[in-house]
Amino acid sequence: MSIDTSRPGPVKRRGAFRLLFFSLLAVGAGNTMLITAVLPLLVRRLELPAWTAGAIFSLSAFLWVLMSPYWGTKSNKWGRRPVAALGMAGFTVSMVLFGLVGAVSLAGLITYWPLIFILLISSRSLFGVFGSGTNPAAQAYIADRTDGSNRTEEIATLTSGFTFGTAIGPSLAGVLIDQVHLLAPVFVIAGVALVIGLSIWFTLPENREPEIEQVESSEGKGLWRDKSVLPFLVYGVGLSLVSGVMLQTFPYFMLDRLHDVGYLPDPSPENENPGAQELGIVMTLGALAMLTAQLALIPRLKLSPKALMVSGAILLVASAVLTVSIPSLAVFGMAQIFYGIGQGFSRPGFTSGASLAVGASLQGNVAGLVTATNAMGFVVSPFFGLWAYENIHPNFPFLFSAVMLGLMGVYAFFQASNSSPESSEDAS
């Protein structure tokens, strides 16, 4: 079956890319709203065991890993637009059901905590099953319409949407919880996702014919074992694990260390959460640094995927070492700046590298694999992060991350290739 390789005009294409940017922004904001604000408070209000919060997200991440490659392949057959729209629909339904279960439970209509847990984890699991379709479809859509000269820059811009969402999610959730209701962030982001999903379905230009004959061949099976793709996926899994460990542990580590040196007082009726403002400032520095790397540094430096992966790993090592060095607000802020730039380099590096390692007909397949790697580490990161922080040593998560990142940088330098089978092809 022939493939329509025509491309829309620059203005229309830019609008399509922007719409996908906002779709990932909504997903990123929704995730951090639940992780950092809604779920911890909901678990306490409903008197659920603390482990239930981790279980809810771990199962969702596991399902995300399983389903992302499936949706990436389906986007080859059905088109990028319907799969991206389906992902936003799954995200919307998941959030609405999660909010309804929470509301009914807070109202006292359900009091048996195992039932509440089952309902919450089931509603969140819908995101892992169906919501995982948007990311691979969006990445494949970008790959269809870029070539080796600008794909890394465009993918960096796309992934910065998720980054921006994760940055604004906690602060937006805090305002909505304080001014409206604990579950207000859930329903607000569900409404935003619904609008974006409908916009994708009705307005996103789709200029590709379904590639059923190519996809159903054996070419796309076992793609993860391909020697040109595997190094990028291995690096992605490592980055996912390290990201989960450092993100989940850093707030506890920073607040505990600043308290130990007397910078932060004990909680009091006047200040129940000492350090919350300082933590917000430091985390915002990291998010801004990540956006700067993806939107400003990458387009100007024009680094290859391998160079982004190696330099990103080095910067993340510096972040981990700085975190455990001197317990001061300035050092923690600098550590988060290094973390943000390192993440801003590393993630687009391995994502664009994997995309450039395959031809046009396999972009959906490789996008699904890349999306899966982004969640794979979060399945087990609680063990290497918070559990190790409490049961082994507070420094362990960051020293573990530094060692992992050092190995990842060396691995990327020797194993990741800068060659591209699409270097001689036109972007589709």
C-alpha positions, 0 to 999 in steps of 0.5 A, a space after each residue: 500500500 502506498 504512503 502519502 508523504 505529502 506534508 501540510 504547510 508550515 503554519 498548519 504543521 506548526 499548529 498540529 505540533 502545538 496541539 500535541 504539545 498541549 496534549 502532553 502538557 495536560 498529561 504531565 500536569 494531571 500526573 503530578 497533580 495526583 502524585 504530589 497533591 491529591 492522592 497523598 491528601 486523599 489517602 490520609 483523609 480516607 485513612 487508607 494505608 500509605 502503601 496504597 498510594 504507591 501501589 496505585 501508581 506502580 500498577 498504572 506505570 506497569 500497564 503503561 509499559 505493556 500497552 505503549 508499544 501496542 498503541 504505537 503499532 496501532 498508530 501505524 495501522 489506524 493513523 496517529 490522530 485516532 490513537 492520540 485522541 483515544 489516549 486523551 479519552 482514556 486519560 479523561 475517563 480515568 480522571 473523572 472516575 478517579 474523582 467520582 470514587 474520591 468524592 463518593 468516599 469522602 462523602 461517606 457513602 463507601 467506608 470499607 477501605 479495601 473497596 475504595 482502594 480497588 475502585 481507585 486503582 481500577 480507575 487509575 489503571 484505565 490511564 495505563 491501558 488507554 491513556 498510554 496511546 497519546 505519547 507514542 502517537 504524538 512522537 510518531 506524528 512528529 517523526 512522520 513530518 521531520 527529518 534528521 536535521 530537525 527531529 531532535 529539536 522538534 521532539 525536544 519541543 514536544 517533550 517539553 510540553 510534558 515537562 511544563 505540565 509537571 512543573 505547573 501541576 503541583 502549584 495549580 493543584 495547590 491553588 485549586 485544593 485551597 480555593 475550591 476542593 481537594 478533588 477540583 484539580 482532577 475534574 479541571 484537568 479532565 475537562 482540559 483533556 476532553 477539549 484537547 482530545 476533541 480538538 485532536 480528533 476533529 482538527 489534527 491533520 492526518 496525511 498518512 495512509 494506514 501502513 497495514 502491509 508493512 506493519 503486519 510484516 515481521 519487520 516490526 517484531 522484536 524491534 527492541 532487540 535491533 542493535 541500532 535501537 537497543 542502546 537507546 532503549 537501555 538508556 531510557 530504562 535507566 533514565 526512567 529508574 533514576 528519574 523516579 528515584 531522584 524525583 520521589 526522594 529529593 523533597 524528603 531529603 531536602 526538607 530533612 537535611 535543612 531541618 537537621 542543620 536548623 534552617 527549618 523549624 519544627 512544624 507548629 500550628 502557625 506553620 504546619 508545613 515548614 519548608 514548603 515554600 523553599 521546596 517549591 522554589 527549588 523544584 521550580 528552578 529545576 523545571 525552568 532549567 529543563 524547559 530552557 534546555 529543551 526549548 533554547 539550548 538544544 535548538 542552538 547547540 545542535 548536539 547529536 542524540 549521543 552527545 545529548 545522552 552523554 552530556 545529560 548523564 554527566 549533568 545528572 551525576 553532578 546533580 546527585 553528588 551536589 544533593 548529598 554534599 552540603 545541606 544548604 538551600 543554594 546547593 539544593 537549588 544548583 543541584 536541581 538546575 543541573 538535574 533540569 538541564 540533564 533531564 532536558 538533554 537526556 530525554 530528547 537525546 535517547 528519544 530522537 536517537 531511537 526514532 532516527 535509528 529506524 525507517 519511516 514505516 516503523 516510527 509508531 513501533 519505536 515510539 511505543 517502545 520509547 514511551 514504555 521505557 519512560 514508565 518502566 523505571 517507575 514500576 520499581 523506583 519506590 524500592 530504590 528511592 523512598 524505601 532505601 532512603 528510610 531503611 538503608 541510608 538517606 544518601 543511598 538513592 542519590 549515590 545509587 543514581 550517580 553510579 547508574 548515570 555514570 554507567 549510562 553515560 559510558 554505555 551511551 558513548 560506546 554503544 549509541 550510534 549517530 548514524 541514521 537510516 533516514 539520512 538519505 530519506 525525505 521526511 514523511 
